[in-house]
Amino acid sequence: MVRDFGSEHDLSVLLQWRGQARIDLGDVPGGFEDLREGLRIALEVSPAESVASAHVNLGDSVWFVEGPAKGQELYEAGAELADRRGSPGAADWARMQSMWTRYDLGAWDDVREIGARVLADYPEREGSQIAVLAEIYRRDVMLHRGLPDTGDVIETALLPRAREIGDGQVVVPVFRVAALGRLARGNVAGSLALVEEADEILRDFVGFRSWFLDGSTPVCVAAGAVNLLRSLIGQGIEHMTRDANSMASARAALARIEADHATALERYDDAAARWGAFPSVLEHAHALAGAGRCLLALDRPAEAVGRLREARDRYASLKAAPLTGEMDDLLARAAAKTS
């Protein structure tokens, strides 16, 4: 119908939506064909805001399939084009999404800087989707670095707005950071409650299920929630690289909860190789740390030292002081066992 009665611009938008749907359902080559064709048409006929959006839509899938560096190139290209053609709102959206890829790449100082810029440019956007996303990634970095969350913005402002918005790309990061924040404060039950709530919200969002594992897996490990983690894994998808990596880490954690440390070690090593190649600095460190913990449980402290040091180096590169401290404690335990 659009080809017969709509405009070329309409066709561009439709191809982008169909492309994302095809990728979510497993047709990655077909989805990329639609997304790239949608961008090509947009470059020829669409206004700046729509051209920037086409870059972002393709960038989302490129990030998950080809890695964060290539996804970031598309976000930056969209922002640059929108700035040049007088569409600052579209530029800010593309710039905000580059926080996601920078987060994986370990450029956390840039994440905080870009988030602050997006929020400062348009203070009237408070509570909007872009403001919530810019703020939650800033808060994510603060949490992992052990910085104080003055005013408890996540609990009082961001969580309620994420529930209202209901978009998977908002629900996943907000609930992840909120759950990990509660876990850091020792509220394991409250953290688990958020994972269960997000699980229900995301039931119909196929494309977000595996991404959700990055935050829910540590909570399930802390709570010993074997059945919940198994259920979350069962709802995941694996036809995109990042999703497959998240599933690999979650399966390793599941074996660890079940005290099958030999299997968990093998799976953590596989996950570490995957995240190192992708890359995601934080998830790579998590997988290395998991392998180190398994080696300690298997009474192989000399081997554990290597994994734990690698994890510590990556956490330290992120200035993630609490996680770096955990590795120092584990390294001390390993050293005591080898002396």
Secondary structure, 3 states (H helix, E strand, C coil): CHHHHCCHHHHHHHHHHHHHHHHHCCCHHHHHHHHHHHHHHHHHHCCHHHHHHHHHHHHHHHHHHHCHHHHHHHHHHHHHHHHHCCCHHHHHHHHHHHHHHHHHHCCHHHHHHHHHHHHHHCHHHCCCHHHHHHHHHHHHHHHHCCCCCCCCHHHHHHHHHHHHHCCHHHHHHHHHHHHHHHHHCCCHHHHHHHHHHHHHHCCCCHHHHHHHHHHHHHHHHHHCCHHHHHHHHHCCCCCCHHHHHHHHHHHHHHHHHCCCHHHHHHHHHHHHHHHHHCCCHHHHHHHHHHHHHHHHHCCCHHHHHHHHHHHHHHHHHCCCHHHHHHHHHHHHHHHHHHC
